[in-house]
């Protein structure tokens, strides 16, 4: 496996091999502690070869067990040393998955291929190698496993982006292609998930808040869904960023995780595991730039100034309904609005519901009215007087409407999400 270095590096390529393999050695930079952790995990996994769960949780420090089985087959790891992203590393559960594949390969006499995909603006295969061993006894086989895993653990931190921006969807697609074969495989995507390349460019206003089904449908229409074809997919680090990218709040991260999980499932993944282990730290230096994704601030209330309640995870609605996605989160957002009204009986709020241009004008008006009424109901439950609040729905007929219908009449997820809101107009 050869991993590409950042431009300008004069060092020789890094290579990884297992003992007994004919491939050249792959050497990776890592701390002694990380190496010791990998070796300890490998020993733990191989000491329980009768564990049909794939070695989850074997060895200390490996993180929580995965929620998906790990097949003994090809494995692709997509991550990158890129801007706006913590330095590349393997979370414990991904280490566990790699250990499970290698130890199972020895037991089942198979030779799984490992591929590393570099996530940047134009994802590439940074290197690949096949685990094989000709060891004549269990001790020698264990040495081969440890050597291979240690080499993989050392190679990961050396990854560096080569091209500006981040095409996370393209990397997932390339990783999926890398594990196709006669045996089911595993794909690990270790990335913030904030892609900045079309057709999944989160710089598009509203895209982060769009319903998963809408985004998946749009990608399917564009023939851009990854072909995962029965692979186990591990999502790690989704929503974890580094400066200058601003941090995501809990609701935004949950929306992003749900979106990538939905994309993987729509691409044919047999099981999708989400790793909660956080990734942190600075981004690597001297790498190509990645555009910052603007994250909208939480709505605030100011007398005389209109404020839009976005259709997001904190105060948004289930698709095509007036039911909040998370009523507790919505209560937290709306509490200051209720306090504003409770502080002075003469204060008033006008709520105007809006929608995307989908369905008939009558259905748009009905849905937007019911959503405005739902916000009013929550404000009243928080102590505001119903007499202080008026409501109306205008569907997609409102100033500031963004065209959300694309070629062929297909709805555009980002603009459509932007058009779904409840506008608050407070008066003193």
Order of alpha helices (4+ residues) and beta strands (2+ residues): beta-beta-alpha-beta-alpha-beta-beta-alpha-alpha-beta-beta-beta-alpha-beta-alpha-beta-beta-alpha-beta-alpha-beta-alpha-beta
